């Protein structure tokens, strides 16, 4: 199993989720196993870990 981590920098959540979706769509040959979400202290989504094989 492999991991790919996305971390939100200064840009907004819409741009962050769009970046993740573009990556997943670009790599259609992989099988997504799971997603793990990490949140900042203010409750906003900060990281997404994509587990794939």
TIBA-454255 format. One record per atom (N, C-alpha, C, O): atom name; y, z, x; residue in three letters; residue number from 1. Coordinates in nm, 3 decimals. Each point is the difference from the previous one (the first is absolute). Layout:
N
+-------+---------+---------+---------+--------+-----+
| atome |   north |      up |    east | residu | num |
+-------+---------+---------+---------+--------+-----+
|    CA |       Y |       Z |       X |    ALA | NUM |
...
+-------+---------+---------+---------+--------+-----+
end
This chain:
53
+-------+---------+---------+---------+--------+-----+
| atome |   north |      up |    east | residu | num |
+-------+---------+---------+---------+--------+-----+
|     N |  -0.117 |   0.000 |   0.084 |    UNK |   1 |
|    CA |   0.117 |   0.000 |  -0.084 |    UNK |   1 |
|     C |   0.124 |   0.000 |   0.089 |    UNK |   1 |
|     O |   0.003 |   0.064 |   0.105 |    UNK |   1 |
|     N |   0.098 |  -0.136 |  -0.147 |    UNK |   2 |
|    CA |   0.124 |  -0.011 |   0.076 |    UNK |   2 |
|     C |   0.116 |   0.051 |  -0.084 |    UNK |   2 |
|     O |  -0.009 |   0.006 |  -0.123 |    UNK |   2 |
|     N |   0.117 |   0.030 |   0.190 |    UNK |   3 |
|    CA |   0.118 |   0.051 |  -0.068 |    UNK |   3 |
|     C |   0.122 |  -0.083 |   0.039 |    UNK |   3 |
|     O |   0.011 |  -0.047 |   0.113 |    UNK |   3 |
|     N |   0.078 |   0.031 |  -0.207 |    UNK |   4 |
|    CA |   0.131 |  -0.057 |   0.028 |    UNK |   4 |
|     C |   0.101 |   0.090 |  -0.069 |    UNK |   4 |
|     O |  -0.012 |   0.030 |  -0.119 |    UNK |   4 |
|     N |   0.113 |   0.014 |   0.195 |    UNK |   5 |
|    CA |   0.097 |   0.097 |  -0.053 |    UNK |   5 |
|     C |   0.135 |  -0.067 |  -0.016 |    UNK |   5 |
|     O |   0.051 |  -0.066 |   0.091 |    UNK |   5 |
|     N |   0.006 |   0.083 |  -0.209 |    UNK |   6 |
|    CA |   0.136 |  -0.044 |  -0.028 |    UNK |   6 |
|     C |   0.087 |   0.124 |  -0.011 |    UNK |   6 |
|     O |  -0.036 |   0.096 |  -0.067 |    UNK |   6 |
|     N |   0.150 |  -0.099 |   0.134 |    UNK |   7 |
|    CA |   0.092 |   0.112 |  -0.009 |    UNK |   7 |
|     C |   0.137 |  -0.052 |  -0.044 |    UNK |   7 |
|     O |   0.054 |  -0.094 |   0.057 |    UNK |   7 |
|     N |   0.000 |   0.158 |  -0.160 |    UNK |   8 |
|    CA |   0.130 |  -0.041 |  -0.053 |    UNK |   8 |
|     C |   0.110 |   0.051 |   0.092 |    UNK |   8 |
|     O |   0.005 |   0.119 |   0.032 |    UNK |   8 |
|     N |   0.081 |  -0.209 |   0.010 |    UNK |   9 |
|    CA |   0.113 |   0.038 |   0.084 |    UNK |   9 |
|     C |   0.120 |   0.029 |  -0.091 |    UNK |   9 |
|     O |  -0.011 |   0.079 |  -0.093 |    UNK |   9 |
|     N |   0.120 |  -0.140 |   0.120 |    UNK |  10 |
|    CA |   0.122 |   0.025 |  -0.076 |    UNK |  10 |
|     C |   0.011 |  -0.084 |  -0.126 |    UNK |  10 |
|     O |   0.087 |   0.026 |  -0.084 |    UNK |  10 |
|     N |  -0.172 |  -0.125 |   0.068 |    UNK |  11 |
|    CA |   0.015 |  -0.089 |  -0.116 |    UNK |  11 |
|     C |  -0.062 |   0.059 |  -0.126 |    UNK |  11 |
|     O |  -0.075 |   0.098 |   0.005 |    UNK |  11 |
|     N |   0.108 |  -0.158 |  -0.118 |    UNK |  12 |
|    CA |  -0.038 |   0.056 |  -0.129 |    UNK |  12 |
|     C |  -0.148 |  -0.020 |  -0.032 |    UNK |  12 |
|     O |  -0.071 |  -0.075 |   0.068 |    UNK |  12 |
|     N |   0.026 |   0.143 |  -0.171 |    UNK |  13 |
|    CA |  -0.141 |   0.003 |  -0.037 |    UNK |  13 |
|     C |  -0.049 |  -0.136 |  -0.047 |    UNK |  13 |
|     O |  -0.117 |  -0.034 |   0.024 |    UNK |  13 |
|     N |   0.201 |  -0.045 |  -0.089 |    UNK |  14 |
|    CA |  -0.041 |  -0.132 |  -0.046 |    UNK |  14 |
|     C |  -0.032 |  -0.091 |   0.118 |    UNK |  14 |
|     O |  -0.100 |  -0.073 |  -0.002 |    UNK |  14 |
|     N |   0.183 |   0.076 |   0.102 |    UNK |  15 |
|    CA |  -0.024 |  -0.080 |   0.121 |    UNK |  15 |
|     C |  -0.126 |   0.047 |   0.072 |    UNK |  15 |
|     O |  -0.075 |  -0.081 |   0.055 |    UNK |  15 |
|     N |   0.052 |   0.211 |  -0.055 |    UNK |  16 |
|    CA |  -0.118 |   0.058 |   0.064 |    UNK |  16 |
|     C |  -0.128 |  -0.046 |  -0.069 |    UNK |  16 |
|     O |  -0.094 |  -0.043 |   0.067 |    UNK |  16 |
|     N |   0.090 |   0.052 |  -0.199 |    UNK |  17 |
|    CA |  -0.121 |  -0.042 |  -0.072 |    UNK |  17 |
|     C |  -0.020 |  -0.152 |   0.009 |    UNK |  17 |
|     O |  -0.114 |  -0.047 |   0.004 |    UNK |  17 |
|     N |   0.222 |  -0.028 |   0.000 |    UNK |  18 |
|    CA |  -0.010 |  -0.145 |   0.016 |    UNK |  18 |
|     C |  -0.063 |  -0.033 |   0.135 |    UNK |  18 |
|     O |  -0.083 |  -0.091 |   0.009 |    UNK |  18 |
|     N |   0.121 |   0.163 |   0.096 |    UNK |  19 |
|    CA |  -0.056 |  -0.022 |   0.133 |    UNK |  19 |
|     C |  -0.151 |   0.027 |   0.002 |    UNK |  19 |
|     O |  -0.076 |  -0.074 |   0.062 |    UNK |  19 |
|     N |   0.033 |   0.179 |  -0.130 |    UNK |  20 |
|    CA |  -0.142 |   0.033 |  -0.008 |    UNK |  20 |
|     C |  -0.076 |  -0.109 |  -0.077 |    UNK |  20 |
|     O |  -0.105 |  -0.046 |   0.044 |    UNK |  20 |
|     N |   0.159 |   0.006 |  -0.158 |    UNK |  21 |
|    CA |  -0.064 |  -0.104 |  -0.080 |    UNK |  21 |
|     C |  -0.011 |  -0.132 |   0.075 |    UNK |  21 |
|     O |  -0.102 |  -0.069 |  -0.010 |    UNK |  21 |
|     N |   0.203 |   0.034 |   0.086 |    UNK |  22 |
|    CA |  -0.004 |  -0.123 |   0.079 |    UNK |  22 |
|     C |  -0.110 |   0.007 |   0.105 |    UNK |  22 |
|     O |  -0.069 |  -0.099 |   0.023 |    UNK |  22 |
|     N |   0.053 |   0.215 |   0.041 |    UNK |  23 |
|    CA |  -0.104 |   0.017 |   0.101 |    UNK |  23 |
|     C |  -0.138 |  -0.015 |  -0.064 |    UNK |  23 |
|     O |  -0.086 |  -0.070 |   0.054 |    UNK |  23 |
|     N |   0.065 |   0.136 |  -0.168 |    UNK |  24 |
|    CA |  -0.130 |  -0.007 |  -0.069 |    UNK |  24 |
|     C |  -0.029 |  -0.143 |  -0.041 |    UNK |  24 |
|     O |  -0.112 |  -0.048 |   0.018 |    UNK |  24 |
|     N |   0.211 |  -0.022 |  -0.074 |    UNK |  25 |
|    CA |  -0.020 |  -0.139 |  -0.044 |    UNK |  25 |
|     C |  -0.025 |  -0.094 |   0.117 |    UNK |  25 |
|     O |  -0.072 |  -0.099 |  -0.015 |    UNK |  25 |
|     N |   0.130 |   0.128 |   0.129 |    UNK |  26 |
|    CA |  -0.019 |  -0.083 |   0.119 |    UNK |  26 |
|     C |  -0.141 |   0.013 |   0.055 |    UNK |  26 |
|     O |  -0.053 |  -0.095 |   0.059 |    UNK |  26 |
|     N |  -0.008 |   0.212 |  -0.077 |    UNK |  27 |
|    CA |  -0.132 |   0.027 |   0.056 |    UNK |  27 |
|     C |  -0.107 |   0.005 |  -0.109 |    UNK |  27 |
|     O |  -0.068 |   0.101 |  -0.018 |    UNK |  27 |
|     N |   0.054 |  -0.209 |  -0.053 |    UNK |  28 |
|    CA |  -0.096 |  -0.006 |  -0.111 |    UNK |  28 |
|     C |  -0.145 |   0.008 |   0.046 |    UNK |  28 |
|     O |  -0.089 |   0.026 |  -0.080 |    UNK |  28 |
|     N |   0.064 |  -0.050 |   0.208 |    UNK |  29 |
|    CA |  -0.137 |   0.003 |   0.051 |    UNK |  29 |
|     C |  -0.053 |   0.142 |   0.021 |    UNK |  29 |
|     O |  -0.120 |   0.019 |   0.023 |    UNK |  29 |
|     N |   0.207 |   0.081 |  -0.032 |    UNK |  30 |
|    CA |  -0.045 |   0.138 |   0.019 |    UNK |  30 |
|     C |  -0.032 |   0.064 |  -0.135 |    UNK |  30 |
|     O |   0.043 |  -0.047 |  -0.105 |    UNK |  30 |
|     N |  -0.118 |   0.156 |   0.111 |    UNK |  31 |
|    CA |  -0.032 |   0.076 |  -0.119 |    UNK |  31 |
|     C |   0.073 |   0.133 |   0.007 |    UNK |  31 |
|     O |  -0.024 |   0.080 |   0.090 |    UNK |  31 |
|     N |   0.114 |  -0.056 |  -0.184 |    UNK |  32 |
|    CA |   0.073 |   0.126 |  -0.006 |    UNK |  32 |
|     C |  -0.094 |   0.106 |  -0.054 |    UNK |  32 |
|     O |  -0.060 |  -0.017 |  -0.106 |    UNK |  32 |
|     N |   0.046 |   0.127 |   0.179 |    UNK |  33 |
|    CA |  -0.088 |   0.109 |  -0.040 |    UNK |  33 |
|     C |   0.077 |   0.108 |  -0.075 |    UNK |  33 |
|     O |  -0.048 |   0.052 |  -0.101 |    UNK |  33 |
|     N |   0.167 |  -0.019 |   0.151 |    UNK |  34 |
|    CA |   0.077 |   0.110 |  -0.059 |    UNK |  34 |
|     C |   0.144 |  -0.005 |   0.049 |    UNK |  34 |
|     O |   0.031 |  -0.062 |   0.102 |    UNK |  34 |
|     N |   0.054 |   0.129 |  -0.176 |    UNK |  35 |
|    CA |   0.139 |   0.022 |   0.041 |    UNK |  35 |
|     C |   0.025 |   0.150 |   0.003 |    UNK |  35 |
|     O |  -0.047 |   0.072 |  -0.088 |    UNK |  35 |
|     N |   0.118 |  -0.024 |   0.188 |    UNK |  36 |
|    CA |   0.046 |   0.139 |   0.003 |    UNK |  36 |
|     C |   0.152 |  -0.002 |   0.008 |    UNK |  36 |
|     O |   0.058 |  -0.079 |   0.073 |    UNK |  36 |
|     N |   0.004 |   0.167 |  -0.150 |    UNK |  37 |
|    CA |   0.146 |   0.002 |  -0.010 |    UNK |  37 |
|     C |   0.054 |   0.130 |   0.059 |    UNK |  37 |
|     O |  -0.057 |   0.107 |  -0.021 |    UNK |  37 |
|     N |   0.166 |  -0.118 |   0.095 |    UNK |  38 |
|    CA |   0.068 |   0.116 |   0.056 |    UNK |  38 |
|     C |   0.143 |   0.003 |  -0.051 |    UNK |  38 |
|     O |   0.067 |  -0.103 |  -0.008 |    UNK |  38 |
|     N |  -0.021 |   0.222 |  -0.024 |    UNK |  39 |
|    CA |   0.134 |   0.014 |  -0.059 |    UNK |  39 |
|     C |   0.090 |   0.084 |   0.089 |    UNK |  39 |
|     O |  -0.046 |   0.092 |   0.068 |    UNK |  39 |
|     N |   0.174 |  -0.124 |  -0.068 |    UNK |  40 |
|    CA |   0.101 |   0.075 |   0.074 |    UNK |  40 |
|     C |   0.031 |   0.129 |  -0.075 |    UNK |  40 |
|     O |  -0.044 |   0.019 |  -0.114 |    UNK |  40 |
|     N |   0.120 |   0.069 |   0.177 |    UNK |  41 |
|    CA |   0.036 |   0.127 |  -0.062 |    UNK |  41 |
|     C |   0.079 |  -0.017 |  -0.130 |    UNK |  41 |
|     O |  -0.005 |   0.087 |  -0.087 |    UNK |  41 |
|     N |   0.076 |  -0.197 |   0.074 |    UNK |  42 |
|    CA |   0.078 |  -0.025 |  -0.122 |    UNK |  42 |
|     C |  -0.084 |  -0.063 |  -0.111 |    UNK |  42 |
|     O |   0.053 |  -0.032 |  -0.106 |    UNK |  42 |
|     N |  -0.183 |   0.013 |   0.131 |    UNK |  43 |
|    CA |  -0.090 |  -0.053 |  -0.102 |    UNK |  43 |
|     C |  -0.014 |  -0.150 |  -0.002 |    UNK |  43 |
|     O |  -0.076 |  -0.054 |  -0.080 |    UNK |  43 |
|     N |   0.148 |  -0.015 |   0.167 |    UNK |  44 |
|    CA |  -0.008 |  -0.146 |   0.004 |    UNK |  44 |
|     C |  -0.117 |  -0.044 |   0.087 |    UNK |  44 |
|     O |  -0.036 |   0.066 |   0.097 |    UNK |  44 |
|     N |  -0.022 |  -0.179 |  -0.135 |    UNK |  45 |
|    CA |  -0.111 |  -0.057 |   0.076 |    UNK |  45 |
|     C |   0.045 |  -0.030 |   0.142 |    UNK |  45 |
|     O |   0.102 |  -0.067 |   0.019 |    UNK |  45 |
|     N |  -0.176 |   0.114 |   0.080 |    UNK |  46 |
|    CA |   0.039 |  -0.018 |   0.139 |    UNK |  46 |
|     C |  -0.099 |  -0.086 |   0.078 |    UNK |  46 |
|     O |   0.040 |  -0.085 |   0.079 |    UNK |  46 |
|     N |  -0.171 |   0.108 |  -0.100 |    UNK |  47 |
|    CA |  -0.101 |  -0.078 |   0.071 |    UNK |  47 |
|     C |  -0.112 |  -0.044 |  -0.094 |    UNK |  47 |
|     O |  -0.030 |   0.065 |  -0.099 |    UNK |  47 |
|     N |  -0.029 |  -0.177 |   0.134 |    UNK |  48 |
|    CA |  -0.119 |  -0.047 |  -0.071 |    UNK |  48 |
|     C |  -0.101 |  -0.040 |   0.109 |    UNK |  48 |
|     O |   0.030 |  -0.080 |   0.089 |    UNK |  48 |
|     N |  -0.150 |   0.137 |  -0.099 |    UNK |  49 |
|    CA |  -0.109 |  -0.035 |   0.090 |    UNK |  49 |
|     C |  -0.099 |  -0.085 |  -0.077 |    UNK |  49 |
|     O |  -0.052 |   0.043 |  -0.103 |    UNK |  49 |
|     N |   0.027 |  -0.163 |   0.152 |    UNK |  50 |
|    CA |  -0.095 |  -0.089 |  -0.064 |    UNK |  50 |
|     C |  -0.129 |   0.005 |   0.081 |    UNK |  50 |
|     O |  -0.002 |  -0.032 |   0.119 |    UNK |  50 |
|     N |  -0.106 |   0.073 |  -0.185 |    UNK |  51 |
|    CA |  -0.132 |   0.000 |   0.063 |    UNK |  51 |
|     C |  -0.069 |  -0.130 |  -0.039 |    UNK |  51 |
|     O |  -0.006 |  -0.035 |  -0.118 |    UNK |  51 |
|     N |  -0.046 |  -0.036 |   0.217 |    UNK |  52 |
|    CA |  -0.061 |  -0.129 |  -0.028 |    UNK |  52 |
|     C |  -0.117 |  -0.027 |   0.092 |    UNK |  52 |
|     O |  -0.017 |   0.066 |   0.103 |    UNK |  52 |
|     N |  -0.062 |  -0.165 |  -0.141 |    UNK |  53 |
|    CA |  -0.111 |  -0.044 |   0.085 |    UNK |  53 |
|     C |  -0.015 |  -0.149 |  -0.008 |    UNK |  53 |
|     O |  -0.088 |  -0.057 |   0.065 |    UNK |  53 |
+-------+---------+---------+---------+--------+-----+
end
